[in-house]
Amino acid sequence: MERTHCAHSEWCCAWNAGLRRCAIRVAGDDGRVMRDAHVERDPATRIHSVLSVGWLALTLALGVSEPCVAFAEDSDGEQLREMREQILEVRERVGEHEREERAIFDVLFDLDQTIDRLMGQVREANREAKAARTRLTETTARETKARAQLDQTRTAMSRRVVGLYKTGEVGPLRVLFSSGSLPELLSRASFLRKVLEHDADLVGRFRRESAALDILREEAKESATRRDAAAAKLETRSLSLGHERKSKALLLARVRDDRAMERGVLVELERASRALEEKLVALGETSGGGGADLSSADFHVLRGKLQQPIQGDVVSKFGVAVDAEFHTETFHKGVEFGVALGETVRAVAFGEVRYAGWFRGYGKVVILDHGGQYFTVSGHLGDIDVKVGQRVGQGVKLGASGDTGSLTGPSFYFEIRQGREPLDPAEWFE
């Protein structure tokens, strides 16, 4: 724009000064908010933001420029208030956008942990339900056997009752006194004593078996109640697990469909990558005496000889990747395998477990120290079968593949590092 006269020049200066002041206020004290917002937003959103900032800067310039005093002298205070409100609104909108992007990443991390916890509860509920069903089956079998024994005892008692009825009340006396001699009397008395003992035993056995059957019936009822409770618990946990998995799937679909949101998540993943790098450096600095023992493994001589830690194809390679839409470059410091859930993950070489647990951005992670500042990282695990401090040999199971920390579903992430430097795993595999 040409500077044709002084007033016009002053207006331009006011415009530039106002734009600078507006940009500074929108950016905040350290200027980080607006820069981050610019980086993480899509082009349409950035254009809209620039126009908004320009309009606010124009308002600021009009509010403070001398050539415009006559235009604004009656409403200067109101315009300044409106200007401040607009600036605060823009700042709040930028802040909410950043918080939303960070919140999405945190929600994904929380969802993974919730899903993992629910999976454990489902497994426990399954075990409880199975144990309850087994106990009910065993109790029912014992109850059936006890009922059969009681029926036999009842049948024997019925025969005795019929026999006693037929002989009448004086039957035993008639047997005794009809004896022809003393020895025969004694023999018959002995026989009658055994009959009476047998009858008493039948009565006692009937009572014991009846009581045992009552107890088994109560146990069967309790077992059935436990079975039903375990089944209800399993159903509840399974429904909760399904709900959380659906929530994660919907959120991931939203991230994939919203490029700005996806960019925000990728920025967070880059921060997670730097955090992992710092973790590995810290582990290298604290190798201690164990590191001396591990150094004898000579990990470097295994280059080109390692077996893959998991059976599957590499779907994301090591190195620079260019975003097709934004033409931005990101550096993949490891490789990602396309695998199903539950595939066995093994150690590629002898080493010591230095980390086993959750790591933001990578889900469940196992880090092995192979000596000489060499480390391998296994991420997105569903299960971990090793503990920190444990020494493992080549081929030992570390855990199973999962989808924790993954934005693409079930997968397995693998890194090889020497200190801070990431190494291409493809050059180390056979």
Sequence and secondary structure as in RCSB ss.txt:
>XXXX:A:sequence
MERTHCAHSEWCCAWNAGLRRCAIRVAGDDGRVMRDAHVERDPATRIHSVLSVGWLALTLALGVSEPCVAFAEDS
DGEQLREMREQILEVRERVGEHEREERAIFDVLFDLDQTIDRLMGQVREANREAKAARTRLTETTARETKARAQL
DQTRTAMSRRVVGLYKTGEVGPLRVLFSSGSLPELLSRASFLRKVLEHDADLVGRFRRESAALDILREEAKESAT
RRDAAAAKLETRSLSLGHERKSKALLLARVRDDRAMERGVLVELERASRALEEKLVALGETSGGGGADLSSADFH
VLRGKLQQPIQGDVVSKFGVAVDAEFHTETFHKGVEFGVALGETVRAVAFGEVRYAGWFRGYGKVVILDHGGQYF
TVSGHLGDIDVKVGQRVGQGVKLGASGDTGSLTGPSFYFEIRQGREPLDPAEWFE
>XXXX:A:secstr
    SHHHHHHHHHHHHHHHHHHHHHH SSSHHHHHHHHHS HHHHHHHHHHHHHHHHHHHHHH GGGHHHHTTT
HHHHHHHHHHHHHHHHHHHHHHHHHHHHHHHHHHHHHHHHHHHHHHHHHHHHHHHHHHHHHHHHHHHHHHHHHHH
HHHHHHHHHHHHHHHHH TTHHHHHHHT SSHHHHHHHHHHHHHHHHHHHHHHHHHHHHHHHHHHHHHHHHHHHH
HHHHHHHHHHHHHHHHHHHHHHHHHHHHHHHH HHHHHHHHHHHHHHHHHHHHHHHHHHHT HHHHHHHHTT GG
GGTTTB  SSSSEEEE SEEEE TTT  EEEE SEEEE  TT EEE SSSEEEEEEEEETTTEEEEEEEEETTEE
EEEEEEEEE   TT EE TT EEEEEB TT SSSSBEEEEEEETTEEE GGGTB 
